[in-house]
């Protein structure tokens, strides 16, 4: 079984393909790693395949901030350049540069 390479990187700002929210990637699962109950709660017409990367996001919409778990097929790059307001971003990331937050813990190679 081959794992696909994740399209989005840690710290990258993305937006949902169908729902009005944006977020920053803080973890990636190479394939679906949540409950079947969670997966089945997604409307069938947009329910993603399980054999793709899934992203943990510090997400926000106009009303609130939360943690989201989203399939790669349902994400798009966010090219607004606008920073996110999520209160946990500063715990994990430094400044936003070119649409990507720099991790506080991982050194660039």
Residue pairs with C-beta under 8 A, 6 or more apart in sequence:
3 30
3 31
4 30
4 52
4 53
4 72
6 28
6 30
6 53
6 55
6 72
7 53
7 72
7 75
8 14
8 25
8 28
8 53
8 55
8 72
8 75
8 77
9 25
9 100
10 25
10 26
10 27
10 28
10 103
10 106
11 24
11 25
11 26
11 93
11 100
11 101
11 102
11 103
12 24
12 25
12 77
12 99
12 100
12 101
13 22
13 23
13 24
13 77
13 78
13 80
13 84
13 96
13 99
13 100
13 101
14 22
14 23
14 24
14 25
14 55
14 57
14 70
14 75
14 76
14 77
14 78
15 21
15 22
15 23
15 75
15 76
15 77
15 78
16 22
16 68
16 70
16 74
16 75
16 76
17 73
17 74
17 75
17 76
18 46
18 74
19 61
20 61
20 62
21 59
21 60
21 61
21 68
22 59
22 60
22 61
22 78
22 80
22 84
23 57
23 58
23 59
23 60
23 68
23 70
23 84
23 86
24 57
24 58
24 84
24 86
24 89
24 93
24 101
25 55
25 56
25 57
26 56
26 57
26 58
26 92
26 93
27 55
27 56
28 53
28 54
28 55
28 56
29 53
29 54
29 55
29 56
30 53
31 50
31 51
31 52
31 53
31 54
32 39
32 48
32 50
32 51
32 52
32 54
32 71
33 54
34 54
34 69
38 69
39 47
39 50
40 47
42 48
46 74
48 71
48 72
48 73
48 74
49 71
49 73
52 71
52 72
52 73
53 71
53 72
54 69
54 70
54 71
54 72
55 69
55 70
55 71
55 72
55 75
56 67
56 68
56 69
57 67
57 68
57 69
57 70
58 65
58 67
58 84
58 86
58 88
58 89
58 92
59 65
59 66
59 67
59 68
59 86
60 66
60 84
60 85
60 86
65 85
65 86
65 87
65 88
77 99
78 99
79 99
81 96
81 99
83 96
89 101
91 104
92 101
92 103
92 104
92 105
93 101
93 102
93 103
93 104
94 101
94 102
94 103
94 104
95 101
95 102
102 108
